Amino acid sequence: MGNEASSTGSSSYPGETGGARSTRRPEPSSMPADQSRQNTDLRPGAYAVPGNPNRRPNQQFYVTVPRGVRPGHEFPVLAGGHQLMVRCPAGVRTGDRIVVSAPNRRGTEAYMATVPVGVGPGDQFPVLVNNQQMMVTCPPGVGPGMQVRIMVPSQPQRQQQQQSSSPFGDTMYEVVVPQGVRPGQPFALIANGQRVMVTCPPRAAPGQKIQFRLPIQMSTDEIKSIKLSYEKEGWTRCLNTDLQFLWVRQGGNKEDGEGKAAEAEGKQAGVLTNKMIEDIALVRELKADAKDATQWSIRLIPAEESAMSTLVSGRSLAQDLARHVTASFDQKEQWFRAQIAQLQVPWEEGHIRVHVRRSNLLMDSMEAVESIRKDDMRKIFRFEFQHEPGVDAGGVAREWFHLVSEHLFDPQIALFTYSAINQMCMQINPNSGLCNEEHLKMFHFCGRLLGKALFDRQIVSSHLVAPLYKHILSWPLLMNDLEALDSDVYQNLVKLGDIDDVEMLCLDFTVTENAMGEVQQVSLKEGGENVTVTNDNIEEYIRLQCTYRLLDRVKEQTKYLLLGFYEVIPEPLLSVFDFQELELLLCGLPDINTDDWLQNSEYTGDYERKGANHKVVKWFWEVVRDDFTMEQRARLLQFTTGTSGVPASGFAMLQGNDGNIRKFTINSISKSVSIFPRAHTCFNRIDLPLYDSKKELKKFLTMAIQMEATGFDID
């Protein structure tokens, strides 16, 4: 593989001045990679291993372990044009990805071709490969309809993807070479309603099919028709002519006369109206300084004013995103993985070795990952624990991501603390800087860790609160999102709507913070301590409270986390997912034991007397157990508890917002109250209407978990 060298970390640390960031780097190793792998005295750190494309005795491939295969069992795979028998390593389970090495036939590439009708053994038939026709001899024992593997001379160097002149890419066309046209000679044709000139490629003859590309051209109306409809929380992304997505609220214009009249009436009555609450929708804006690209700022702006680019590597993904946003979760992930594969640096162009000590795992890992150049974050990583020689075939990487994320999100580290309503979810600790001088560096590492886990199809061990997932996706934050961060403040703000004259409360535009025992007063706006909250300015007060608690109090921590994340994953790629799907991607689909779930559930209302024997409850569990997929069961858990996480001890240990055990509860409601199920995440409770049939229950339960955000009622 060549000699190893310590990565230089030459890019500036986000937000710092003075050039390269200061990080401890391991000394370069002068020994070959295969020898230094056995060197247990190697210092902790990240080592860049240069590639050697001219000397590739083996190629590295990712392989998914098929169902039914256990450690020690062998299974067949097709890698590099070769069929291999692979032995499943110890500690690897069905569905895990492992790395296998396959012999590389230098200078050749393998292709599969189907034998046409009428062709027998010994006969030749034409095949079009790389826009060139070649003749293939049918092997013995092979007949029409069967596939054969052919070896084709490869190009001397890996070809870069041709850049399109259109941000929307190109469309591939196929045409038959006209009679009388020779290689290198241009000929005219009509494609996509326009006249184009095509040059006949080498080795192509009249009557053969060739392919060519044309840039995709779109009108202004066609561009504006592209939308991302999530069917969640009433927001849609619409494409603007500058190829940026804008958030648009579904269901009417907030400036209509009826809305203004309702707002005015609410203010006159001194009541916090529903419209005032609904109008609070904020999106974080992460922006580089125009004069210094290493300096970034972050703030919350109205959702309607936010914009997000659709360009990745110079190409707009708007059309692809619009096609896949309404697809199933599996189809979305498949598309996302295909995009990631195009961004990953091939093994032969170099990889990164991360060498850490178990005794100092978190700090070693942070120093190592933070020393890696931004351009190298999309290379393949190989992880090693000191004094534990071995080859990372996937199991070591999985263990590293699990252990490091477990340490990083431990409340004792003080970077994160528990959600106000769910002990399974973590939120950023506003006082992290008082506990750790390097907390911003740790948050940047956290962003890189989460991004790399998503890039490498690994999972992390901790779940985040919904507002953090929304920050990553640049998704609108609503007033309801406050509940996950501070349920008391959220409830107090909602109760302001019950007071006729809020001025009687003697509130001002400040908040009180307790920073490790030191009480501090923070102004929500300039001179806020001298401004009294009244019926006339209550909407401004609520908006500033949301702005402060959703971002401003953890502004720097959030900024560094996002910067680290986007160094691995381009932000536009994430637009295909909603915030609940992002949790499933990062934390994985949980292994939900429906029997344990059923046995540790409680029932209230009309369901209390018969419990699990009530016919509607029976239908519910039959749908969950027999009809729902793993993804749908995870979404149901998100809907009712606020997260897809299951306690390590099972559903018997499910906690409520007060930290006490609060089992999953099914409560009955009349269909006249709501035709949809309603969730109360603070109490792990679902209000299940008294449906007339199992079919009806399945229909509305499926719609509820697909459309609605975690923990909010549907009326």
N, C-alpha and C positions, 0 to 999 in steps of 0.2 A: 504493500500500500504506500510505501515511501516513509520518510521520516516524519515524526510528529513535532509540532511546534505549539507553544502556548498561544492562544488567541490574543490579539493585541488590544481589543476593546477601544478602537480608535475613535468611535463615534461619541459625541458629547452626550453626557447624561442629561435627560430632559430637564430643563429648568435651571441647570447650572451654567455658570459662565467660566471661561478660562480653558476651553478645549476639552480634552479627553477626561473622562471621569477617573477618579482615583479608586482603583480596586486592586486587591491582592491577586497576583497572577502566578500560576505555577511555572516553574522553570521549564524551558523546552527540553524535550527528550530527544536524544540523538540515536536511539535504537529503533530498529524496525518495529512496526505496530504489533506484529504477532509475538515478538519477544517482550516488548514493554507491557503487553497485556498480562504477562505472568509476573511482572515486577510489583510485588506487594508493598515496596517502599516508595512508590510513586506518590508525589505530593498531591493533596486534594486540589482539584481545579478542573477547568475545561481545556481540553487539548484539541486543536484543529488538526485533523489528519488529512493531508492533501491527497487528491485522487491521482490516478494514472490511467487515463483512457486508452493509452497504447498498450497497456499490459494488464489484461483482465482475464486471469485464469478462471474466475468464477464470477457470476452475477448474483446479486442479492434480490430476493423476491419476498413480498408479503403474501402469506397464505393464511386463510381462515380455517381453523380446525373444524371439520364437519361434525354433524350430529352423530352421537353414538361412539365417537372415538375417545378413548381414555389414555392417560399417560402410559407410554410403552407400546401402544398400538401403532401400526403402520397404516398409511393411507396414500392413495395415488394422487399426484398433482401434475399439471402440465406447466412447466416453467422454462422459458427460453427455448421453446420448441422441442423440449425433451420431456418425456414422461418419467417421473421420478417416484420412488417410494420414500415417504417421509415418516420418521418415527416421532410420535407426539412426545415432547419433553415433559419432565416432571413438573408439577405445579401448574400445568396449563389445562384449561377447560374448553368445552365445546363453545364455539363462537369467538374464542380468542384469536388474535393474529400473532403469527410467529414468523421469523425470518428464516428462509432457506437459501442455500447456495446451489446454483445450477451451473454446469459447465457451459462456457461460452464458446461457440464456434466462431472463431475470429473471422471477421469479414463477411459473415453471412447472417441473414435474418430468416426466421421461420414464419410461414404463412400457411393457412388452411385453405384448400380449394375443394369444391364439390365436383365429382366426376359427372359430366353431362350424359343425357340419355343417348344411347347408341354407341357409347365408347366402352370397349372391353380391354382386358389386360394386353399390354403391348402397343395399344393405339395411342396416338398423340392427340391432345386437344389444347386449344389456346386459352391462356389465362392472362388477365390484365392486372398487373401489379405495379404500383407507383406510376400509373399512367403509361406503362410500357407493356407491350404484349410479348409473351414468351410461350413456347411450346413445352408441354409437360407430357411425359410418357406415363400412362396408367400402369401402376405396379401389378404384379400377379396377385390373384385372389381378391381384387377390388372391382366393384361393378358400379353402374350408374346410381347416383344419389348418395354414394358413400363419400366421405371426406378423406383427403390425403394431405400429408404435410410436405411442403416443398421448401427448399432452402434457396434463398435468393441473395446474391451479392449485395452487401449493404454499402451505404455511402461511406467514404473515408472518415467523415466527421459528422457529428450529430447536427442535423439541420435545425436552425431556428425557425419557429413558426412565422410565416410571412405576415407582415404587418399590413392591415387593411387600410385603405384611404378613408373608410367610413367608420365612425365610432360604433356603429351597429354591426360591424363585421361584413362578411361576404356571403353570397349565396352560390352554391355549387350547381353548375349546369353540365349536362351531358349532351354531346352532339356527335353525329356521324361525319367523318371526314368526307367531303364531296369528291366526286371523281375528278381526276386531273390535278389534284392538289398534292404537292410534294412536301416533305419535311422542311420546315423553315419558311414556307410560303404562307402569307396571310390570306384569309378568306372572310367574307362578310356573312353575317346572319342576324336574325332578330331574336333577342332574348329580353324578357321582362318588358316588352313593348318598346325597346330601343334597339337601334342598329349598332352593332359592335363588330370589331375586327378581331379575329382569333388567328394566332400563328400556329400552324401545324407543328406538333412537337417532333423531336427526332424519333426515328424508328416507327413512326405511325404511317399507315398507308390508307388510301381511299377505302371506304367501307368500314373502317374500324371506328370504335367509339372512343372519344377523348373527353376529358373533363376540364372545365375552366371556371374561374370565379369572377363574379361581378360585385362591386360594392353595393351594399343595401342603401337605398335612398328613401327617406321618409318625409312626408309633408308635415307641416305644423299641426294640422288636425290629427294626423296619425300619431304623432308624438304625444299630443295631449290626451289621446284616447287610452294610453297605457296606464294602468292603475294596478296597485297592489291592495286587494280587498281581503282583509284578515278576518272579517266577521267577528271582531272582538273590540269591545269598549267604544264602538261607534266612530272609529277613525280609519281613513283610507289614505294610502300614499299615491299621489298623482305626479306624473312626469311633466316637467316644464321644458320649454324649448332649449334651455341651457343644459339639458340632460341631468338635471337634479330632481330628486323626489321631494315633493312638498306634502305636508300633512293637511288633509282636508277633513273636516267633521261631517259625518253623514247625517242626513235627516233634517236639512233646512239651513236657512241663513240666520245667523245670530243677530243680524241687524234688522230683521223684519219688525214691523210695527207692533205685532202682538207680543213679541219678546220684550221690546222696550217698555211696553205698557206694564207687563208683568213685573219687570225689574223695578220700575218706578213704584209700583204698588207695594212691592216687598220692602223697599227702602222707607216708604212713608210709614209702614206698619212696624218698622224696626225689626223685621224678621229676616233671618238668613234664608233666602229663597233657594229652591232647588236649582233655578237657573244660575244664580250666583255661584253655587257650588260646581255645577256642570261647566261653567265658563272657565274654571281654573284647570287648565291643561298646559303643562310646561315641559319643554324638551331641553336637554342640556346641549349647549353649543361648545364644542371643543375646537379651538382655533389657534393656528400658529401666528406668531407675531410677524407682521409684514416686513420688518427690518431685520429681525433675527429669528430664523426658522427653528432654532433650538429652544426658543421660549414659547410656551403655550399658555393660553388662558381658557378658563371654563366658567360658564354661567348658565343660568336657566332663562329661557326666552319663551314667549307664547308659542304654542305648538304650530300655529298657522304661519309663523315667521321662520321656522327652521327649514333648512335645506340639507340634503345629503347627496353627495355625488354617486353616480352609478358606474363610474369608470374604474376598471381594473386592468392594469397593463395597457392603458390607452383605448380599451374597448368598453362600450356601454353594455351592461348586463340587464338593462331595463326589460327587454323583451323576454329574456330567459326567466327573470324573476317573476314577471307577470304570468308566465305560463305555469310556473311551478308553485306559486304561493298558495294556490287552492288545491294542490295535490295532497296526497296522503303524506303522513310524516315520513314513512319509509322512502317514498319517491323523492321528497325534498332532500332527505339525507343522501340519497344516491346521487342526486345532482350536485349537492354540495361537495361530496367526496370527489366527484369527477373534476370539479374546479380546483380543489386542493391538490389533486394529483398533478395538475399542470404547473402549480407553483412550487412543488417540492423539488429540491436540488437532487439530481440523481446521485447514487452512491459513488459512481466512478469519478464524480467531480469533487469528492471529498466528504468527510463526515466529522462529527464532533464526539469526542470521548469525554464523559463527565465522570470524574473519579472523586468519591466522597467517603467520609468515615461515618459509620453508624453512630458513633459516640458524639459526633458534632454535626448531625445530619442537616439540620435546618441552615446553619450558618455556612457550612461547606457548600451546600447546594445553592444558596443565594449568591455567594461570592463567585462560584463557578458560572452560573447562568448569567449573572450580571456582567461578567467579563467577556461574554460572547458578543461579537459584532452583530449589529442588526441584520446585516446581509446573510449571516450564517444561521439565523434562527429557523430557517426553513430547510436546513440540512437534516440528515438523519442523525439522531442522537443514539449513542451507546452508553449505557450506564454501568458503573462498576463500584462495588463496595470494597473498601480497603481490606486486605487480608482475606478476601473471598474470591480467589481466581475462578474465572468461568466466563462463558460466552453468553452475552445478552441476546437470547433468541426471542425476547418479548416478555418473559416472566420477570426479569429484573426491572425493566422499564415500568411495568405495571405496578410492581412493589414500590418503586421510587416515587411515582406519582401519588400513590395512595398514602405512603408514610409522610412525604413532605407536605401534602395538602392537609393531612391530619394535624401535623405540628403547626403549620402556618395559621390555621383557623382556630387553634386552641385558645380559648379566652384568656388563659394565663399568659400568653404571649402579648396580649393587650392590643393587638392590631384589630381584632374583631370582637364583638360581643353578641349575645343572643338577641334574637328578634323579640319585640315586646309582646307578641302574641303566639309565637311558635318556637319552642326550644330546639327544634330541628334546623332552624335557619339562622344564618349569621348576618349581622350588619356591621358596618365600619364603626369602630370605636372613635368618637370625637376627641377623646383624650389620648389617642395613641402616641402623640408627640411627647407627652409628659412621661410616658413609660419607656420610650425607645427613641434615642436620638437619631437613629438611622431608619425611622419608620417610613419615610417617603421612599427610600431605596427598597425597603421591604415590600411596599405596595407596588412599586414598579416590577419587582421580581414576581409578586403575586399575579400581576397582569400577564407577564410572560409565561408563567406556569399555566394559567388557565388557557391562554391562547395556544400554547404548545400542546396541552392535553387535547384540546379540540382539534388541532391540526393533525396530531398523531393517532387520533381515535382512542385516546386513553380517557379514563374517568377520574374525577376527584372525589374525595370522601366527604366533602361538606357542601351543604346547600346554602344558597344565598337568599336574602329577602328579595321580593319582586322588584322594588325600586332599583336595586343594583343591576339586575338583568335588563331592566328598562334603560338604564344609563348605557349599558353596553350596546344595546340595539338602537339607541337614540329614539326611544319610544315615548309617547306622551305620558307624563306623570300626573295623576289625578289627586284630588284631596284625599280620597279613600286610601291612597298609598301611605299616608301618614300613620295609619293604624299599625302597620308592621314595625314602624320605627319607634313610636311613642303612643301607645293606645290611650293613655290618660289625656295627653294634649289633644289628640284627635277627638275624643268624646267631649272634652270641654269646648272645643271650637264648634262642634255640632250643636251643643246645648245653647250656644249663643242665639240660635234661631228661636228659642222658646222665650226669649226676653224681649219685652216691648221696647225698653229703653236701655241699651247697653251702656250708656254713659254713666248709669247708676253704679256700675261695677268698678269705676275708677281705674280702668285699664289704660295703659299707654303703649307706645310702639317700641317696647323692649321685651327681652326674654331674660330669664335668670338661669345661669349655668352653674353647675357644681363641678369644678375641675379639681378632682382629687382632694376634696374638703375645702377648697377655696371658692367662695361664692363670687361670681362675676356677673355683671349686667351688660348685656349686648344690645345695642340699638338696632332695630330693624330698618331704620332709615336715619338720615342725618337729623339730629335733634329729636329723635324719637322719644326720649324721656320727657319731653315737654309737649308732646302731642297726645291728647286724650282720644280714646276710641269712642266714636259716636255712631249713630245710625247712618250718617252720611259717609263715613269713611271705613265702615266695617268691612266692605269688600276688599279695599286696599289692605287692611289689616290681615285678613285671612290669606290673601295672596302672598304677602310678605312673610307670614308665618310658614306657609308651605315652601316658599323659596328658601328660607333659612334652614328648615329642618330636613328638606329633601336633598339639599346640596350644600348650601353655604357653610354649615358647621363642619362638613367633611369635604370641603372643596378640593384641597390639595391632595388628600389621600385618593379621592376619586379620580382626579386628573392623572396621577402617576399610574394608577391601576389601568386606566383606559389606554394610556400611551404604551405601556408594556404589552397590553393585549393586542393592539393594532399593529405592533411590530411583527406579529406573527400572522394574524388573520386580517385581511382587508375588510374594512367595515361594510362595503356594499354587499359582500357575499352573505352577510348575516341577515339581510333584509327579507330573505325568503322565510324566515322563522318568526314566530311570536315569542314572547318572553317565557311562556310556559314550555315551549318546545326547546328553547335554549337550555333550560334547566335539565330536561331529559337528555340533551346531547352531552352536557358537561358531567352530569351525575349518573347517567345511564338509566335504563329502564329498571325499576326495582323488581326484585324477586318477591312478588306479593303472594303470600300464602292465604288464599281465600278462606280456607277452613279456620285458620287462626283469626282472621279478620271477623268471620261470622261468630266464632265462639267468644270473642271479646267485644261484642257490640251490645248496646242497650237500646230500649225502645220506649217511646213515650206517646201520649195521646191515645188514639184509637188502637195503636199497635202494642200498647203496654201490656194488656191482659193476655193476648195470645203470643206476643213476642215473635220469634222466628217462624211460628206456625200460622201467622196471619197470611192470607193468600197473597196480598200485595207485597208483603215482605218476602215471601217465598219467590214470587216472580222477580223481585229485585235481586236476590242472591243467585237465582238461576241465570239471569242476564249477565251478572258480573262474572260468575264462574264459567258458564258455558258459551256465552255469545261474545263477550268482550275480549279483545286482544290484550296483550301485555301493555301496549300503549294506552288503550282506553281505560284499563284499570289504573294506570299511573295518573291519567288525567282526572279520573274520578277522585283519586286520593288528593290531587292538587286542588280540585274543586271544593272538597269538604274540609281539608285540614290546612291548605295553603302551601303545601309542598308535596313532592312525590316521594319524600324520604320516609322510610319505615324504621322505627326504633330497633336497635340491635336486639333487644329482648322481645320483640314482637309487639303486636297491637295491644297487649295487656299494659304496656308502659307508655301508651300514647298520652301526651301532655297537653294541657290547655294553656291559655295565655298567662295564667298565674303560676305556671310551673308545676301544678299539681296534676295527678293522674286524672285524665278526663277521656273516658272511652268513646269510641265512635258511636254516635247516637242517630237513630232513625226516628223522626217525629212525623206524625200524620198531620196533613192539612187538607182542607177541602179544595176541590178543583176550581170552585168559584173564587177562592182566594188567589190561586195561581195554578196555571196548567203546567208550568215548569217546576221542577225541583228547585229548592232554594238552599243555599249553603250559609253556615255561620262558622267561619274558621276559628273564631275565638273559643268555641265550644265543641269543635269537631262534630258538628251536627248537620244533618241534611233533613230538610223538610220535604217529605215525599208525599205528593198528592195521592188521594184514594182513587187510583185508576180503576177502570172497568175491565181492563184486559192486560195481559203481559205484553202484547204488541204495542199498545198505547204507552205503557210504561217505558219500554225500550226506546220508542221513537223520541219521546220528550227528554228522557235521561241522556240519550246520545247527543241530542241537540244542545242540551245545557252544558255538558262538559266540553263540547267542541267550540261553542261560541263564546262563552262567558269567561270573564277573568276570575282569578282565584278569589273566592271569599265574598262575592257581592251577590245580593239578591237579584232575581229576575222577576220583574212585575210587568 
